[in-house]
Amino acid sequence: KEMSIEERKLLVMAMTKINWTKSENNLVVGLSKLEIAEVMNWTVDSSDRSAKVRLLANRLAHHSWIEIDGKDKDSWQDGFLISGMHSTRGDLYIHFSEQYRPLLEDLTRDKDFVTIWANDIYGFKSVYSYLLFENLRMNCDTRQTNWRDLSTRQLKELFGIPKDGKGSYMHYDAKKGKSVFDRTNFEQKVLDVAVGEIHDKSQMVKILPFVGEEATPNKPNKMYEKIKRNGYVVAYRFKYMVNTNQINGKSLEEQWQ
């Protein structure tokens, strides 16, 4: 959750460069700095590009700490997934830790992992879009329409929204004499942004609009339903499908017909 959307994009770019068909996979992968800048949508010239790439790569490495629990409280494995990096004039080379080779190789065969299309992630500008996209992708049946309810608390935890302080979407209500959750602001700046980007950019996860009696005159194509209890919103319901078969030459709408 600490990773920015740019850090996540860089990690995905690096992961896609590992050649898993080789008997001994090289855990040092090279990425074009120009390609990185294009994926990040940076408008910088070559003189500034290398410095921005270095700063981004350093932030990613700093946030690549992994903690894996063992079978009991005394067994565990902690470390950085990215152990280092080096650079040439045009390329960045990311070194994945040898310690995590088994974990990386399991990605190709473990049934607990799912595929995610890199191009979907490259289109996101908000980290909230990535986190919701990943959650919906991990909790789906690819054979049918999915319905998923996430409580306000679950969404705040998913998005890394703090309980109080800066970025918590809490404000003091003088009438009530206490801090209350600014739901409207949260929906506009977090939830609507995430849902909108997934709907516009993702070819894998298709969030479906609520229609007919599910919709309202002011929002005829709303992309989620608010679940209320005693007049208060307690959760949000998403309606979506997941496509795992890439179809070349077809638009997003054609793929889902």
N, C-alpha and C positions, 0 to 999 in steps of 0.2 A: 504494500500500500504506500510505502514511503517513496517508491519510484515515481518520477514524473512520467508523463506520456512520452516524452522524447527518450528517456532512458529505456522505457519498455520497448519502444520501436527499435532502438539500437540493439537491445538484447535479442529481439526477434530476428533482426537482420543477421546477427552473428550466428544464431542457432541454425538458420537456414543454410549457412555456409558449411556446416559440418557434413562431411561426406560419409554417411553411414553404410555405404555399400562396400567400403574398404575393410579388409580384415583387421587392420590396425589403423583406427581413425586418428587423424591428426587433430589435436585439440587446440591448435593455433590457427585461427581463421583470419583471412585478410578481407578488408572492406575498402572500397574506393571512397575517399573523402568527398569527392564530387557527388557520388551516389547518396552518401549520408546526408549531405546538404540538401539534395533534392527531396529525399524522403521527409526531412524535417521542415521543408519549405522555407529554408533560410535564403534570404536575399543578401548574400555577402560575396565579396570577391575573393580570389584565391589567397590573398595576403592575410585575410582574417579567418578563412575557413579552417586552417589547421589549428589555430588557437581554440576556436569554438568546439571542434571535434575533440581536442584533448580534454577540455573542461567537461564536456558531456561524458566522455569515456571514464574519466576519473570519478565522476558522480555515480555512474553505473557500477563501477567496481566497488565503491564505498557501500553501496546499497545491495550488494550481491551476497551478503552474509546469509548462510543457511544453517538452520538448526534441525537436526533429525533425531527424534527420540528412538531409543532401542526398545527391547522387549521388557525391560524393567527400568526403574529409576536410576540405576547405576550405569546404564549403557546409553551412550548418545554419541553423535558425530556432528561437530560444528566446524564451520570454515567458510571461506569466501569462494563462491563459484568461479569468479574471475580472479585469477592469481596475479595477473600482470598484463602489460601491453607494450608494444613498441610501434614506432611510426617511421615511414619513409616520406618522401616529398608528397606522393600522391595517395598513399594507402595507410590505413590503420590496421594493426594486427592485434587481435584480442586473444589472450591465453586463458583457456578454461583450465581449472584445476584438475590435475591427475587424480586427486582424491575423489572427485565426483564423476570419474569416467563411468563406473557402473550405473550411476543414476541417469546420466545422459544417454547411455546406450539402452537403458530400459524404456526410454521414451518411444522407441520404435516397436516395442513388442508388448509392453505392459497394458493390460486391458483397462487399468485405472486411469490412463491418460487418454485425452481426446485430441483430435486434430483441430487446429485453428488456422484460418487462411491469413497469411501475412499481409496481403494487400488490404484486407479489411482494417487491420490495425493501423496500417500506414495512413489511412484516410482520416483517422480520429485526431481531433485537436485537443480533446479533453480527456484526462485520465479517468473521469467518471464514466465516460462512454466505454472505455476499455474494461473497467471493473464490472459494469453491468453486463456488457457483452459476454465476458468470460463466465459470469454467474449463470446467465441464461443458457450458454453453450454447455456448461457442465451439468445442467439439470434439465434434460430434455429427452423426448422420444422422437427420433428423426422420422418416424413413420406417421406421425399425426400432429394435429394442432396441440400446442402445449398451453397450460394455464399455470401461472406461478404467482403465489401471493408472498409478498415480502413486507414485514411490518416496518414501521418507521424506525424502530430500533435496529432492525436487521440492515436496513438501507444505510443508516448512519454508520454502523460498524463496517459495512461493505465499502463505503466511500471514505472511511477514515475520518469522519466528522467528529471532532472532540465533543465531550459532554458539556463543557463550558469554556468561556474565554474566546479568544480570537478564532473566527472560522467555525464557531459552534452553531450559528444561526439562532442563538438565544438573545432575547432582549428583555429589558425590564419593563413590565407593565404596571404603570402607576395605579391603575384602577384595581388590579388584583393584588398589588403589593408584592409581586414576586417576578422572577424571570420566567418567560414563557418561550416556547419554540416558535420561531417565525416561519411557519409552514409555507406561506405564499412565496417568500424569498427563497426558501430551500427548493421549492418546486421549480421556480423560474430559473435559478442559477445552477442548479445541480441536476434535478431529475429530468426537466424538459430538455436540457442540453444533451444529456446522455441518450435519452430516448430518440431525440431528433437526429443526432449523428448516427446512431445505429440504423435508424430507418433510412437515412439518406445514403450512407456509405457502405453498409454491410451487405455482402452478397451471401453470407452464410446464415446469419440470424435475421429473420424477417419479422419485425414487430408488426402485428396486425391491428388495424383500427377497430374500435368498438362501433358497431353500426346499429341502426334501428333504435330499439328501446334502450340499448346500451349507451347511446350517445345523448347529447343534449343539444338544443337549438344553437347555443353559443359555441359549442365545440362538437360539430357533427362528426368529426373524424378523430376524436380524442384517442390517444395512444396508450392510455392506462385507465383503470377504474379505481376510484377511491373507496375503500371499504370502511364503513362507519359503524361505531358502536356507541349508543347513547348520544348520538349527534356529533361525535368526535371522530375524526379520521384516525384509524389505528393501523391501516395497512394499504398497500397498493397491489392491484392485480394486473398482470401482464399476459397478453395473448400473443403467441408467437409460434413460428415454425423454424426448423433448422434444416438447412440444405447442406449435405456433405458431398454432393456430386457437382463438381465444376463443369459447367456447360459452356463451351466456347462459342462466341458469336451470338449469344442470346442476352437480351436485357434482363434486368432483375425481375421485372414484372412477368416477362415471358417464362422465366425459370419457375415461377411460382404458380403458373396457371395449370 
